[in-house]
Amino acid sequence: MTTKTTPDTRLAEQLLSVEAAADRLDTTVRFIRRLIAERRIEFVKVGRHVRIAESALAAFIEAGKVPPLTAASLRPKLKGVA
């Protein structure tokens, strides 16, 4: 019985260097290295090099999104006021 092995899509995705990730976020290399040291972003070690997957960078950005305030959320809901 033979089984087909499907290539992992995560292996085929683009891996960014620390410098490229910093450029993509428009921030410093030091900030990216701090995220890695604090394990706040997923990374891959390729030998002695550190790479960040585009999906990991997108997940980090998505986790930091803050929804906008609406007029309804600014006013407290008044219950039982006569």
SULVEN-V175308 format. One record per residue. N is the residue number from 0. RES is the residue in three letters. OMEGA is omega in degrees with one decimal (none if undefined). NEAR is the number of other C-alpha atoms within 12 Angstrom. Layout:
N&RES&OMEGA&NEAR, N&RES&OMEGA&NEAR
//
This chain:
0&MET&-179.8&3, 1&THR&177.3&4, 2&THR&176.8&5, 3&LYS&174.9&6, 4&THR&178.5&7, 5&THR&179.8&9, 6&PRO&178.5&9, 7&ASP&-178.1&8, 8&THR&179.4&11, 9&ARG&178.4&15, 10&LEU&-177.4&14, 11&ALA&-177.3&12, 12&GLU&-175.4&15, 13&GLN&173.9&18, 14&LEU&-177.6&25, 15&LEU&172.4&28, 16&SER&178.3&25, 17&VAL&179.9&32, 18&GLU&179.9&22, 19&ALA&177.4&22, 20&ALA&177.4&34, 21&ALA&176.8&22, 22&ASP&-177.9&17, 23&ARG&178.9&20, 24&LEU&-177.7&19, 25&ASP&-179.6&14, 26&THR&-177.5&17, 27&THR&175.8&17, 28&VAL&-179.7&19, 29&ARG&179.1&16, 30&PHE&179.4&20, 31&ILE&178.5&32, 32&ARG&176.8&24, 33&ARG&176.1&16, 34&LEU&179.2&23, 35&ILE&-178.4&24, 36&ALA&180.0&14, 37&GLU&-179.3&12, 38&ARG&178.8&15, 39&ARG&177.7&20, 40&ILE&179.3&30, 41&GLU&179.8&25, 42&PHE&-179.4&29, 43&VAL&174.4&24, 44&LYS&176.4&16, 45&VAL&-172.4&13, 46&GLY&177.4&7, 47&ARG&-178.7&8, 48&HIS&177.9&14, 49&VAL&178.8&23, 50&ARG&-180.0&29, 51&ILE&179.2&36, 52&ALA&178.7&29, 53&GLU&180.0&27, 54&SER&177.8&24, 55&ALA&177.7&26, 56&LEU&177.8&31, 57&ALA&178.5&19, 58&ALA&177.8&17, 59&PHE&178.7&23, 60&ILE&-179.3&17, 61&GLU&-179.8&13, 62&ALA&-178.3&13, 63&GLY&-178.6&12, 64&LYS&177.7&10, 65&VAL&-178.4&8, 66&PRO&-179.8&9, 67&PRO&176.3&9, 68&LEU&175.3&9, 69&THR&-179.9&9, 70&ALA&-179.9&9, 71&ALA&-179.0&10, 72&SER&178.9&10, 73&LEU&179.4&9, 74&ARG&176.5&9, 75&PRO&178.9&9, 76&LYS&-178.5&10, 77&LEU&178.9&8, 78&LYS&174.2&6, 79&GLY&178.2&5, 80&VAL&-178.3&5, 81&ALA&none&4
//
